[in-house]
Amino acid sequence: MAAIVFPTDFSDVSVSALPWAIKMAGSANARLHCVYVVEEPQIYSTLDMGAVAIPTAGELVESAEKRMQAFAGKHLKNVPQGVVSKVLVGRPSTEIVDYAKGEHAEMIVMTTHGYRGVKHVLLGSTAEDVLRHATCPVLTVRASS
């Protein structure tokens, strides 16, 4: 079955693209693949911060899987073609693009914050990186503020 990939960060902002993702899945008779990406914790040993509790990647994945279940229960229970929920580990834009390629996705549907200037430079843009590297169409929905 065809796939539509919907990346989320579990925020209300990301949910603004969900109606479009569901609509695209219906039009393409595709299964909706909801993905969340956990970034591995970075440890900076040169900062001499003393003892700091840093969660392991496994702990972050476990927490994300619980959040994914809650998110799916709230937002994805009535998707006609069905839903695949997946937690990935790595750099968000890379993992989203690689997942879409691996699933031979018809499309990626995601939100963009639409940051400009310094805010864009400081926060980066996952949506922009996905647009640059995806091999399938990408529909970006600008989040309303």
Backbone as ProteinMPNN parsed JSONL, in Angstrom:
{"seq_chain_A": "MAAIVFPTDFSDVSVSALPWAIKMAGSANARLHCVYVVEEPQIYSTLDMGAVAIPTAGELVESAEKRMQAFAGKHLKNVPQGVVSKVLVGRPSTEIVDYAKGEHAEMIVMTTHGYRGVKHVLLGSTAEDVLRHATCPVLTVRASS", "coords_chain_A": {"N_chain_A": [[0.847, -1.185, 0.0], [0.445, 2.264, -0.696], [2.205, 5.115, 0.758], [1.863, 7.932, 2.897], [3.789, 10.253, 4.488], [3.791, 11.671, 7.637], [5.387, 13.77, 9.571], [5.726, 14.517, 13.043], [5.961, 16.61, 15.96], [4.537, 16.327, 18.12], [3.25, 18.632, 18.844], [0.704, 21.246, 18.924], [1.111, 22.802, 16.747], [2.219, 21.096, 14.79], [0.008, 19.52, 14.345], [-1.588, 21.063, 12.741], [-1.043, 20.425, 10.107], [-2.107, 17.958, 9.819], [-4.862, 17.491, 8.879], [-4.445, 17.871, 6.138], [-2.606, 15.856, 5.563], [-4.162, 13.58, 6.058], [-6.123, 13.956, 4.128], [-4.573, 13.796, 1.773], [-3.696, 11.155, 2.008], [-6.114, 9.82, 1.743], [-6.811, 10.566, -0.899], [-4.762, 9.342, -2.346], [-5.179, 6.75, -1.735], [-3.643, 5.721, 0.37], [-1.656, 4.575, 3.139], [-1.301, 6.28, 6.199], [1.683, 7.367, 7.582], [2.852, 8.132, 10.566], [5.441, 9.844, 11.98], [7.952, 10.353, 14.451], [10.904, 11.918, 15.493], [13.587, 11.179, 17.539], [16.232, 12.921, 18.818], [19.54, 12.021, 19.407], [21.031, 12.342, 22.611], [23.463, 14.842, 23.26], [26.685, 14.903, 24.589], [28.735, 17.073, 26.18], [31.736, 17.022, 27.152], [33.696, 18.858, 27.705], [32.639, 21.019, 28.997], [32.583, 21.085, 31.768], [30.405, 20.758, 33.719], [29.801, 19.437, 35.962], [28.061, 16.794, 37.69], [25.535, 15.786, 35.67], [22.376, 14.684, 34.877], [21.778, 12.91, 32.079], [19.505, 11.804, 29.765], [19.343, 8.531, 28.293], [19.453, 7.415, 24.841], [17.712, 5.295, 24.554], [15.924, 5.694, 26.709], [14.775, 8.082, 25.882], [13.524, 7.241, 23.526], [11.682, 5.402, 24.547], [10.039, 7.122, 26.058], [9.119, 8.745, 23.959], [7.682, 6.869, 22.474], [5.533, 6.37, 24.168], [4.352, 8.887, 24.142], [3.702, 8.96, 21.448], [1.741, 6.972, 21.284], [-0.292, 8.181, 22.813], [-0.723, 10.488, 21.267], [-1.542, 9.349, 18.826], [-3.865, 8.057, 19.704], [-5.436, 10.251, 20.279], [-5.475, 11.853, 17.902], [-5.367, 10.248, 15.56], [-7.147, 8.148, 15.317], [-9.32, 7.752, 13.582], [-8.53, 7.462, 10.906], [-9.136, 6.528, 7.685], [-7.595, 4.753, 5.939], [-5.83, 3.592, 7.612], [-3.077, 3.661, 10.005], [0.415, 3.925, 10.492], [2.593, 4.109, 13.125], [5.672, 5.472, 14.069], [8.719, 5.701, 15.81], [11.723, 7.269, 15.381], [15.343, 7.48, 15.435], [17.789, 9.958, 15.403], [18.997, 12.588, 13.25], [16.466, 14.861, 12.67], [15.548, 15.823, 9.976], [17.034, 14.196, 8.218], [16.289, 11.594, 9.02], [13.526, 11.643, 8.495], [13.468, 11.995, 5.685], [14.911, 9.687, 4.881], [13.237, 7.685, 5.897], [10.899, 8.12, 4.401], [11.886, 7.528, 1.842], [12.527, 4.802, 2.193], [9.996, 3.733, 2.574], [8.883, 4.186, 0.175], [7.352, 6.5, -0.205], [4.524, 8.396, -1.246], [4.259, 11.042, -0.688], [5.352, 13.632, 1.57], [3.951, 15.236, 4.279], [3.992, 18.095, 6.125], [4.384, 20.538, 8.803], [5.566, 23.923, 8.761], [7.291, 26.368, 10.582], [7.805, 28.814, 9.565], [9.798, 30.617, 10.199], [11.961, 33.47, 9.982], [14.978, 35.276, 9.171], [17.144, 35.932, 11.932], [16.001, 34.178, 13.806], [15.421, 31.978, 12.196], [18.017, 31.21, 11.458], [19.099, 30.542, 13.964], [17.347, 28.519, 14.917], [17.159, 26.787, 12.815], [15.826, 24.77, 10.107], [13.867, 22.171, 9.826], [11.892, 21.491, 7.995], [12.8, 22.834, 5.699], [15.213, 21.466, 5.152], [14.158, 18.919, 4.659], [12.641, 19.469, 2.364], [14.735, 20.049, 0.589], [16.059, 17.588, 0.315], [14.324, 15.429, -0.045], [12.968, 12.804, -2.046], [10.464, 12.569, -2.932], [7.337, 14.327, -3.467], [6.814, 17.18, -1.3], [4.608, 18.528, 0.912], [4.244, 21.46, 2.525], [2.812, 22.983, 5.311], [2.055, 26.04, 6.495], [2.323, 26.924, 9.793], [-0.166, 28.326, 11.857], [0.138, 31.167, 13.912]], "CA_chain_A": [[0.0, 0.0, 0.0], [1.179, 3.527, -0.769], [2.43, 5.753, 2.057], [1.998, 9.372, 3.094], [4.541, 10.424, 5.727], [3.427, 12.843, 8.428], [6.252, 13.957, 10.743], [5.143, 15.323, 14.103], [6.725, 16.817, 17.195], [3.454, 16.216, 19.09], [2.733, 19.95, 19.199], [-0.484, 21.704, 18.203], [1.595, 23.34, 15.477], [2.332, 20.016, 13.811], [-1.33, 19.011, 14.071], [-2.224, 21.876, 11.7], [-0.851, 19.77, 8.805], [-2.739, 16.64, 9.839], [-5.987, 17.351, 7.944], [-3.907, 17.745, 4.778], [-2.007, 14.527, 5.446], [-5.263, 12.624, 5.964], [-6.738, 14.175, 2.815], [-3.664, 13.242, 0.763], [-3.729, 9.699, 2.154], [-7.375, 9.386, 1.143], [-6.741, 10.748, -2.357], [-3.797, 8.395, -2.913], [-5.476, 5.433, -1.158], [-2.361, 5.418, 1.018], [-1.615, 4.491, 4.598], [-0.621, 7.412, 6.822], [2.807, 6.988, 8.436], [3.14, 9.21, 11.509], [6.78, 9.614, 12.514], [8.569, 11.294, 15.39], [12.337, 11.647, 15.534], [14.312, 11.467, 18.766], [17.636, 13.251, 18.593], [20.393, 11.444, 20.45], [21.591, 13.376, 23.493], [24.864, 15.195, 23.043], [27.411, 15.098, 25.841], [29.86, 17.976, 25.975], [32.589, 16.775, 28.305], [34.588, 19.981, 27.954], [31.937, 22.123, 29.643], [32.753, 21.004, 33.215], [29.131, 21.108, 34.338], [29.562, 18.567, 37.105], [27.193, 15.654, 37.427], [24.273, 16.16, 35.042], [21.661, 13.492, 34.411], [21.433, 12.993, 30.662], [18.781, 10.577, 29.421], [19.907, 7.729, 27.202], [18.609, 7.367, 23.647], [16.665, 4.323, 24.847], [14.924, 6.34, 27.562], [14.074, 9.064, 25.059], [12.657, 6.49, 22.613], [10.584, 4.867, 25.355], [9.153, 8.25, 26.346], [8.501, 9.154, 22.696], [6.693, 5.862, 22.084], [4.345, 6.62, 24.991], [3.727, 10.102, 23.617], [3.137, 8.615, 20.14], [0.481, 6.26, 21.543], [-1.277, 9.178, 23.243], [-0.986, 11.332, 20.103], [-2.329, 8.554, 17.883], [-5.186, 7.865, 20.293], [-6.186, 11.51, 20.234], [-5.575, 12.479, 16.575], [-5.259, 9.368, 14.392], [-7.969, 6.939, 15.469], [-10.334, 7.609, 12.539], [-7.948, 7.575, 9.568], [-9.723, 5.387, 6.97], [-6.651, 3.808, 5.351], [-4.966, 3.065, 8.653], [-1.921, 4.459, 10.411], [1.623, 3.314, 11.028], [3.289, 5.058, 13.993], [7.073, 5.056, 14.155], [9.68, 6.592, 16.46], [13.041, 7.105, 14.765], [16.422, 8.113, 16.189], [18.793, 10.594, 14.558], [18.749, 13.978, 12.877], [15.099, 14.817, 12.157], [15.347, 15.918, 8.525], [17.631, 13.02, 7.584], [15.464, 10.422, 9.328], [12.259, 11.781, 7.777], [13.729, 11.728, 4.265], [15.279, 8.272, 4.726], [12.044, 6.875, 6.146], [10.027, 8.27, 3.23], [12.499, 6.746, 0.748], [12.398, 3.387, 2.52], [8.587, 3.344, 2.448], [8.454, 4.593, -1.176], [6.24, 7.407, 0.081], [3.957, 9.232, -2.307], [4.385, 12.436, -0.283], [5.576, 13.998, 2.971], [3.112, 16.39, 4.631], [4.497, 18.577, 7.413], [4.259, 21.97, 9.048], [6.753, 24.76, 8.876], [7.011, 27.511, 11.452], [7.928, 30.022, 8.763], [10.735, 31.571, 10.801], [12.838, 34.214, 9.07], [16.06, 36.023, 9.787], [17.968, 35.359, 12.997], [15.291, 33.046, 14.395], [15.618, 30.851, 11.276], [19.415, 30.795, 11.558], [19.32, 29.916, 15.265], [16.537, 27.332, 15.118], [17.248, 25.887, 11.674], [14.536, 24.437, 9.538], [13.719, 20.774, 9.435], [11.092, 21.465, 6.767], [13.651, 23.243, 4.583], [16.114, 20.346, 4.849], [13.36, 17.855, 4.042], [12.353, 19.922, 0.999], [15.948, 19.969, -0.235], [16.611, 16.245, 0.137], [13.307, 14.404, -0.298], [12.843, 12.347, -3.433], [9.039, 12.593, -3.242], [6.79, 15.663, -3.197], [6.664, 17.575, 0.098], [3.625, 19.565, 1.136], [4.46, 22.13, 3.81], [1.687, 23.776, 5.749], [2.558, 27.041, 7.439], [1.606, 26.904, 11.063], [-0.726, 29.609, 12.27], [0.681, 31.512, 15.219]], "C_chain_A": [[0.887, 1.241, 0.0], [1.262, 4.167, 0.618], [2.46, 7.274, 1.923], [2.677, 9.533, 4.447], [4.16, 11.757, 6.366], [4.338, 12.934, 9.635], [5.551, 14.844, 11.773], [6.162, 15.536, 15.212], [5.753, 16.82, 18.374], [2.851, 17.564, 19.484], [1.445, 20.245, 18.425], [-0.094, 22.266, 16.841], [1.658, 22.232, 14.436], [0.966, 19.464, 13.425], [-2.014, 19.82, 12.965], [-2.036, 21.289, 10.309], [-1.6, 18.445, 8.709], [-3.953, 16.515, 8.922], [-5.528, 17.182, 6.494], [-3.305, 16.363, 4.559], [-3.091, 13.463, 5.278], [-5.937, 12.725, 4.598], [-5.874, 13.573, 1.702], [-3.656, 11.71, 0.812], [-5.0, 9.141, 1.523], [-7.343, 9.46, -0.372], [-5.844, 9.721, -3.021], [-4.087, 6.954, -2.491], [-4.229, 4.876, -0.468], [-2.536, 5.318, 2.526], [-0.831, 5.707, 5.107], [0.461, 6.89, 7.761], [3.155, 8.206, 9.285], [4.49, 8.921, 12.153], [7.205, 10.746, 13.445], [10.04, 10.915, 15.469], [12.928, 12.121, 16.851], [15.753, 11.79, 18.378], [18.449, 12.668, 19.74], [20.986, 12.557, 21.298], [23.076, 13.592, 23.193], [25.515, 15.457, 24.398], [28.651, 15.929, 25.537], [30.764, 17.898, 27.19], [33.489, 17.96, 28.637], [33.92, 21.122, 28.71], [32.021, 22.113, 31.161], [31.506, 21.468, 33.966], [28.856, 20.254, 35.569], [28.654, 17.418, 36.708], [25.844, 16.139, 36.903], [23.624, 14.88, 34.536], [21.22, 13.701, 32.971], [20.724, 11.694, 30.3], [19.477, 9.842, 28.28], [18.954, 7.8, 26.014], [17.448, 6.407, 23.879], [15.553, 4.911, 25.697], [14.103, 7.354, 26.766], [13.108, 8.372, 24.096], [11.447, 5.95, 23.365], [9.556, 5.957, 25.67], [8.407, 8.682, 25.081], [7.443, 8.154, 22.25], [5.407, 6.021, 22.892], [3.592, 7.852, 24.485], [3.066, 9.826, 22.266], [1.809, 7.889, 20.321], [-0.627, 7.24, 21.942], [-1.692, 10.07, 22.066], [-1.886, 10.601, 19.113], [-3.746, 8.33, 18.405], [-6.059, 9.103, 20.192], [-6.468, 11.975, 18.802], [-5.709, 11.522, 15.393], [-6.199, 8.166, 14.411], [-8.973, 6.728, 14.344], [-9.787, 7.783, 11.129], [-8.365, 6.338, 8.771], [-8.726, 4.346, 6.446], [-5.706, 3.193, 6.379], [-3.731, 3.921, 8.873], [-0.796, 3.546, 10.867], [2.294, 4.395, 11.863], [4.702, 4.564, 14.199], [7.887, 6.127, 14.859], [11.049, 6.255, 15.886], [14.083, 7.817, 15.62], [17.441, 8.681, 15.218], [18.48, 12.059, 14.345], [17.385, 14.033, 12.189], [14.958, 14.853, 10.633], [15.891, 14.686, 7.802], [16.759, 11.79, 7.798], [14.128, 10.468, 8.592], [12.438, 11.431, 6.307], [14.059, 10.255, 4.045], [14.076, 7.359, 4.932], [11.113, 6.927, 4.934], [10.573, 7.473, 2.045], [12.282, 5.257, 0.979], [10.978, 2.866, 2.364], [8.036, 3.651, 1.056], [7.238, 5.52, -1.081], [5.822, 8.194, -1.155], [4.223, 10.708, -1.999], [4.729, 12.517, 1.198], [4.726, 15.243, 3.212], [3.525, 16.844, 6.024], [4.285, 20.076, 7.563], [5.63, 22.634, 8.975], [6.366, 25.951, 9.746], [7.1, 28.82, 10.682], [8.839, 31.065, 9.38], [11.591, 32.232, 9.725], [13.968, 34.846, 9.882], [16.821, 35.248, 10.837], [17.299, 34.132, 13.608], [15.474, 31.802, 13.528], [17.039, 30.308, 11.388], [19.66, 30.041, 12.86], [18.581, 28.595, 15.415], [16.652, 26.331, 13.968], [15.873, 25.61, 11.12], [14.53, 23.004, 9.069], [12.957, 20.699, 8.118], [11.947, 21.831, 5.552], [14.602, 22.12, 4.185], [15.367, 19.194, 4.186], [13.047, 18.227, 2.603], [13.557, 19.756, 0.078], [16.359, 18.543, -0.577], [15.598, 15.149, -0.18], [13.264, 14.05, -1.778], [11.376, 12.241, -3.854], [8.541, 14.025, -3.019], [6.653, 15.91, -1.69], [5.654, 18.714, 0.141], [3.917, 20.174, 2.498], [3.279, 23.041, 4.076], [2.222, 24.764, 6.779], [1.676, 27.055, 8.668], [1.06, 28.292, 11.362], [-0.24, 29.915, 13.67], [-0.347, 32.003, 16.17]], "O_chain_A": [[1.948, 1.259, 0.623], [0.507, 3.822, 1.526], [3.007, 7.822, 0.966], [2.192, 9.006, 5.449], [4.2, 12.812, 5.733], [4.101, 12.253, 10.633], [4.866, 15.803, 11.416], [7.096, 14.753, 15.382], [6.092, 17.252, 19.476], [2.013, 17.616, 20.385], [1.134, 19.598, 17.425], [-0.878, 22.213, 15.894], [1.194, 22.417, 13.311], [0.783, 18.991, 12.303], [-2.929, 19.315, 12.316], [-2.801, 21.622, 9.404], [-1.71, 17.873, 7.624], [-4.071, 15.503, 8.232], [-6.141, 16.445, 5.721], [-3.474, 15.768, 3.494], [-2.957, 12.555, 4.458], [-6.279, 11.713, 3.988], [-6.39, 12.917, 0.797], [-3.613, 11.051, -0.227], [-4.966, 8.111, 0.85], [-7.79, 8.539, -1.057], [-6.126, 9.275, -4.133], [-3.339, 6.041, -2.841], [-3.822, 3.735, -0.689], [-3.451, 5.906, 3.103], [0.171, 6.106, 4.515], [0.187, 6.067, 8.635], [3.688, 9.193, 8.779], [4.669, 7.886, 12.795], [6.867, 11.913, 13.248], [10.383, 9.734, 15.508], [12.799, 13.283, 17.235], [16.407, 11.01, 17.686], [18.082, 12.809, 20.907], [21.397, 13.593, 20.774], [23.824, 12.654, 22.914], [24.954, 16.152, 25.245], [29.502, 15.535, 24.74], [30.572, 18.636, 28.156], [33.995, 18.049, 29.755], [34.584, 22.107, 29.033], [31.563, 23.065, 31.793], [31.541, 22.428, 34.736], [27.777, 20.347, 36.155], [28.501, 17.113, 35.525], [25.103, 16.82, 37.612], [24.262, 14.087, 33.844], [20.391, 14.564, 32.683], [21.269, 10.608, 30.499], [20.113, 10.453, 27.421], [17.796, 8.193, 26.157], [16.325, 6.672, 23.449], [14.375, 4.661, 25.443], [12.892, 7.471, 26.952], [11.999, 8.858, 23.874], [10.32, 6.029, 22.877], [8.351, 5.734, 25.559], [7.207, 8.953, 25.126], [6.412, 8.549, 21.704], [4.313, 5.83, 22.361], [2.364, 7.859, 24.409], [2.008, 10.377, 21.962], [0.854, 8.157, 19.593], [-1.758, 7.138, 21.466], [-2.874, 10.368, 21.895], [-2.867, 11.159, 18.622], [-4.713, 8.404, 17.646], [-7.276, 9.007, 20.039], [-7.57, 12.441, 18.511], [-6.13, 11.946, 14.316], [-6.052, 7.258, 13.592], [-9.443, 5.604, 14.166], [-10.521, 8.214, 10.239], [-7.997, 5.22, 9.131], [-9.012, 3.15, 6.513], [-4.871, 2.358, 6.032], [-3.384, 4.777, 8.059], [-1.019, 2.535, 11.534], [2.541, 5.491, 11.361], [4.92, 3.383, 14.47], [7.768, 7.313, 14.552], [11.477, 5.101, 15.904], [13.736, 8.666, 16.441], [17.907, 7.983, 14.317], [17.793, 12.69, 15.148], [17.169, 13.315, 11.212], [14.302, 13.982, 10.062], [15.261, 14.192, 6.867], [16.516, 11.029, 6.861], [13.65, 9.438, 8.117], [11.657, 10.663, 5.747], [13.538, 9.64, 3.115], [13.916, 6.369, 4.218], [10.602, 5.897, 4.494], [9.814, 6.821, 1.328], [11.896, 4.533, 0.061], [10.776, 1.691, 2.057], [6.86, 3.406, 0.785], [6.241, 5.342, -1.78], [6.643, 8.594, -1.98], [4.39, 11.523, -2.907], [4.441, 11.605, 1.973], [4.78, 16.195, 2.434], [3.425, 16.085, 6.987], [4.042, 20.788, 6.588], [6.677, 21.999, 9.107], [5.254, 26.471, 9.653], [6.531, 29.827, 11.102], [8.684, 32.259, 9.126], [11.9, 31.63, 8.697], [13.909, 34.931, 11.108], [17.111, 34.064, 10.669], [17.975, 33.144, 13.897], [15.659, 30.702, 14.049], [17.246, 29.094, 11.409], [20.347, 29.02, 12.867], [19.124, 27.645, 15.979], [16.287, 25.165, 14.12], [14.875, 26.146, 11.602], [15.117, 22.667, 8.041], [13.327, 19.936, 7.226], [11.828, 21.208, 4.497], [14.775, 21.853, 2.996], [15.881, 18.567, 3.259], [13.174, 17.39, 1.71], [13.41, 19.366, -1.081], [16.942, 18.303, -1.635], [15.99, 14.043, -0.551], [13.496, 14.895, -2.643], [11.075, 11.871, -4.989], [9.256, 14.844, -2.441], [6.41, 14.987, -0.912], [5.831, 19.738, -0.519], [3.846, 19.485, 3.515], [2.811, 23.767, 3.198], [2.774, 24.369, 7.806], [0.454, 27.18, 8.588], [1.734, 29.3, 11.15], [-0.205, 29.03, 14.525], [-0.026, 32.33, 17.312]]}, "name": "protein", "num_of_chains": 1, "seq": "MAAIVFPTDFSDVSVSALPWAIKMAGSANARLHCVYVVEEPQIYSTLDMGAVAIPTAGELVESAEKRMQAFAGKHLKNVPQGVVSKVLVGRPSTEIVDYAKGEHAEMIVMTTHGYRGVKHVLLGSTAEDVLRHATCPVLTVRASS"}
